[in-house]
Amino acid sequence: MISSTVCRVLVSRTSQYSRNILPVTRTYSSSAEQKTEPENNADKANFFQRYKFNPSNIPDSPEFGTNQYISIDEEVKQRLKNVLSSFHAPIRYSFAYGSGVFQQKGYDSKNQPMVDFIFGVTHPHHWHSLNIQQNPHHYSVVRQFGSNFTTLLQEKVGAGVYFNPYVEIDGMVIKYGVVSIDRLCKDLLDWETLYLAGRMHKPVKILRDDARVRLANQVNLTEAVRVALLTLPSEFNETELYERIAGISYKGDFRMVIGENPNKVKNIVNKQLPHFKRVYSHLLEDLPNVAVLEHGLVQQDKNPRYQSLMVQKLSKTLYQKVLMEHQRYTRVKGLKMPEDKDLLHQQIVGSPDLNKYINRGLFEIIAWPALTQSAKGIITAGPTRTARYTGEKLKKWWQAKK
């Protein structure tokens, strides 16, 4: 079962979802009159319907979170699902991602890349125990130490994910990462490492869904929109927004310096623009300070009231990082930080260094987990597969630099 702590967080987020994503009081473009969301649950459905909130953003709607579902070729989807079916150990939640699922601009279609999977499991120890029995060849020498050591390595080093690369199943070469549902939900809600939460800012193909993860990811996606809006000007286009969102998880990732295509973010967005629109367009349209215009143009009201609300609703970890950066700034400038939270948030958004606060905060969240997760990969993949993986990454990086 999911831990009681995560359960409490998810229940809290469910009951307060509309406040967290859709502010209680908002101004609608059709009227200067302000509408207030009713406190009575029985009246909320009528409220959401009357004022045109998209059903995918309404917690009690059967369509809630359907913006996360991306359509792909049926034959490809079935092959991906067949991979899941080949595992005897129970997989509660799974998605496939990357250029092996959604082709990126600049990649050679003749040289099909490895297909990436994430498996969300309830009990990692039990899962690895079963999987080592069924598929010992998926593991490096780590399997000799048993599922206890494998789980310890997964949970205590890096970002809480255990990867097995270069596994061939039914003619498809895959890499799969195993993560506990607890750990996945916590990263989606709090951005503790942004390792998987950041991966899920980009389009992914959900193969096996879980209601708790869907809720946590809807919060995660909305927080990504907020961060992007806080770092963008009053007017921008959709492509700029999606590039800002897609780039969040690469802040502080050493692989972007060497080993990754330097045009990776642009390539992802250029090739997957319809998928980004599918995921984010309704989240964007339902924000009170944003107007989506024709030809992909977007305007946002940079009024300090709206901006400070977005800062207040940042994920817990990033909010703490931004607050610490602002404390440093006020000390250097000899300024006093207000004790009142509303005034404090307005002071933060009024700082000329707000973008630096956010970028430094993201760097601090991402850098260490990304580095240690990669170092762990040397152990979990083994020297041969690590050398192969590194060589392929460096080859792509070198070709992109030419």
N, C-alpha and C positions, 0 to 999 in steps of 0.2 A: 504493500500500500504506500501511497505518497505520504511523506512525513506530515505530521500535524502542523508544523510551522508553515510549510508550503500550502497546505490545505486552507489554513486561516487566511493567508495572503490572498489566495485565489477567491475564496468566498468574499473577502473584503473588496477585492477588485471587481467581482461580479456585481455586487450591490451598489458600488460607486462608479461603475463603468461610464455611465453617461456623464458624470461629473468629471471624470478623469480625461475623457476624450472629447465630449461635447459639453461645453460650459453650461452651468445652470441658467445663466442669463445671457442671451445673445441677441444681436440686432440683425434683422433679415433685410435683404436687399429690396424686397417688395414693399417694405413699410419701415418707417422710422420708429414705429412702436416696438418696445422691447417685450419679448415673450419669455415667461419664466416656466421652466419645467416643473410640473406638479410633483409634490412629495408623495402623493398617493399612488401606489404601484398600479392600481386598477385604471388610473387615468393616463398612465404614461404611454401606452400603446397609441391611444388617440392623439396624444401630443406629438409623438414622433411622426405619425402618419400625416397629421394636419400641416406640420411645418416642414414636411419634405425631407426628413432625414432618410438617408439611404438604408434600406432594410439590413444590409450587411453590417451596419454600424449599430443596430439596435439589439441589445443583449438578449431580449426575450424572443426575437424573431427567429424562425427556422432558417433564415438566410444569413444569420450572424456569422461573420468570418468567411463567407464564401468568396470574398475578394482574394483570399489566399489560394484558391484553387485555380491552377493554370492548366489549360488544355494543351495536350501534345498529340502527336500521331498515335493512333490506337495500337498499331503494331508495336511501336516502341514502348508504349505504356504497358502492354501485356508482357513484353520481355522483362521489363523492370519488375513487374509484380511477380513474375516467375522466379526471379532471383530471391525475393522475400520468401516465397513458398518453399524454396529449397532448404531453408534453415529450420531445424527442429526446435531450437530454443525460441521461446515466445518473444515476439517483437510487438510492442504496444503502439509505437508511433514510428513512422519512417518517411523520409523524403530523399529524392535524388536531386542532384544539382550540378551546376558547372557546364563547361563546354561539351561534355559528353551527353548532356540532356538538352540544353539550349545552346545551339551553336553560337560561338562568339565570332565577331568579325576578325578576319586575319588568320583564322585557323584553317588548316588544310583538311578538307572533308575526306580526302583519301586516307589520311593518317588519323584514324579515329582515336580520340583520347580515352584514357581510362574513365570509366563512369563512377561518379562519387555518390555514396549513400551515407545517410546517418540513421542509425537504429536507436530509438528510445526504448529503454527496457526498465522494468520495475525493479528487478534485483540483479545487479551486474554480476555478483559472485555466482549466483545460480546460473545465469545466462552463459558466462564463460565456462563454467563447469560442463554444461551440456554441449557447448559448441566445441570445446577442446576434444571431447569424446567423438563428436561427429566429424569435425574438420580440423584435425591436428595440423595438417599441412598449411592451413591459413596463418599459423602463428610461427614466430621465430623461436629461438631456443628458450624464450620466456616460458613456453608451455611446460617445459621440464620442471619448473618450480610450482606448477599447479595454479588453480583458479584463485586461491587466496592472494598469491603474489601478483597475479595478473590484475586483479581488482584493485589491490593497493596501488599499483603503478598507475592504473587508470584514474583513480580518485585523488591521489595525493600529489601527482606531478602534472604540471601544465594546466590545461583548461578542463580537465575531467573527462577527456575523450580518449578512447583506445582505438587506434587505426590499424587495420590489416590491409596493406596495399597489394596490388598485382595478384589478385585472386581471380582465377578463371572459372566462370560458371556458365554453362551452356553457350560457350563460344564468346562470351562477353568478359572483358577484363575489367574488374571493379576494384575500388578501394572502399571499405566500409568502416565507419566509426561508430563505436558503441558508447552511449552516454545514458546515465540514469535519468528517468523522467524528472525526479526531484531537481537534479543539477541543471537540466535543460530549462525547466520552468523558472528557476531562480535567475539564471542568466538572462532570460527573456524579460523578466520583470525588473531586475535590479541592475543589469549590465555589469555584472561582477568582472567578467573577462571580455565580453563582447565577441568571444570566439565563435560560438554558434548563433547568438543573437544577431551579430553582424552578418553572418552568412545568410541568415533568414531575412535580412533587409533586401537581399536580391531575390529575384524569382526562384522558387524551388518547386519541384513537382512532388506534392504530397501523395504518397502511395498508401499509407495507412494512417488514419486520423485519430486524434484523441481530443476530447472536448476541453480538457484542462490546458493542453498545449495550444489549442486554437485560441482560447481566451488570452493566455499569456502572450502569444505572438501578436494578437491584435493590439495589445498594449505596447508591445515592442515596436511594431510598425508605426504607430501613432507617435511614439517618442522619437523615432527617427525623423519623421516629418517635422516635429518641433525643432529638433537640433538643426536641421537643414534651414528652416525658416529663420531661426535666430542668426544664422551666418550669411543669409542672402539679403540683397537690397529690397527696396519697395517693389520693384518690378523685375521680373526675370521670366525665363521660359521653362517649360516642363523639362526639357533635356537638362538644363542647369540644375534643376531641383533633383532629378533622378541621379545625376552624376554626384551631387553632394551627398545624397543618401547612400549610394553605392560605395562611396569613398570613406564612409565613417569607419568601417572595420579595418581599413588599411592604415589608419593613423598609428604610427608607432610600430607597425609590422616590419621587421627588419628585412623580410623577403621582398619588399617593394624596392629596396635599395639594390639588391642583387639576387637574381633567381626568379623574379617575376617580370612579365612583360610590362614595361613602364606605361604602356597605353591600355593597361588592363581595364581600368574603370570605364574609360570611353568606349572601349570595345564591347564591354558587357552591356552598357546602356544602348549603344547604337544598334546592336543586334537584337536586343530584347525590349525595345521601346514599347511595343504593344503589351507585353507582360507587365512592365512597370506601371503602365496606365491602369491595367486591370487591378493591380494590387493597391495602388495609391490614390486613384482619381476620386473615389467617393470619400475617402478619409480627408482629402484636401478640401473637397467641396463643402463638407459639413463643418469645417472650422469657421468660426464667426468673423475672423479678421482677414479672410482670404477670398478673393474673387478670381475665378477661372474665366478668362476671356477667350476670344476667338484666336485661332492660329497658334494655339499652344502657349499663349501669354498668360502670366499669372501676376496678380497684384496682391500685396498684403499691406494691411494697416500697421504701421510701425509705432502706433500709439503706445507709450510706456505701460499703460494698463494691460494691454494685450500681451506685450512682450514680457512683462513681469509675471503674468499668469503662466506663460510657457516655461519660464525659468523655474517657477515654483513646482511645476509638474514634471520636471526632468526626472529621469531614473535616479534612484537613491544614490548610487555610486557616483554618477556624473555630477549630480547636484552638490555632493560633498566636495568634489574636486574643484568645481567652479567657485564654491564658497571659499575654499582655502586660497585659491588664486586671487580672489577679490580681497581677502584679508591682507595678502602680501602687497597688493597694489595700494590699498589704503594706508598701510604702514609707510611705504616709500613716499607717498604723496602727502603724508601728514593729515589724512582725512579721518573722520570719525564714522564708524559703522553704526547705522541706526539700530536700535533694539527692536523696533517695530518691524515685523517680517515684511509687510507690504512695502514700507519705505525702503527696506533693505533691498528687496527685489528690484524696485525702481532704480535704486542707486546702481545696482549691478548692470541692468540693461542700459543705463546711461553712460557706463564706462566705455571709453574708446578702445579698451582692450578686451571687450567681451569675446570677440572671435578667438583671441589668444587664450582666454580662460578655457573655452570649450575645446580648442585643439590640444592644449596641454593636458587637460583632463582626460581626453580620449587617448592621448599618447600614454599617460600613466596607467590607464586601465588595460590597454592592449599589449604594451611592449613586453612585459615579463611573461604573461601567459603564452604569448605567441612564440617567444624564444624558447621557453622550457618545454612547450608542447612539441616544437620541432626537434629539440634535443632528445626528448623521449622517443621520438620516431626512430632514431638510430637504434634504440634498444628493441622497440616493438616490431620494427620491420626487419631488422637484421642488416648486416653490412652489405650484402649483395643487392638487396632490394633498395636500400638507402642510396647506394651508389648509382643505381639505375635511375631512381626518381630524381636525384640531384642533377645527374647528367642531362636528363630531359628538360628540367626546369632551366638550367644554364643555357642549353641550346636555344630554347624559346627566347630567353632574355637576350642572347647575343644576336639572334636574327632580328629581333625588334629594334636593337640598337643600331643596326646597319642603315 
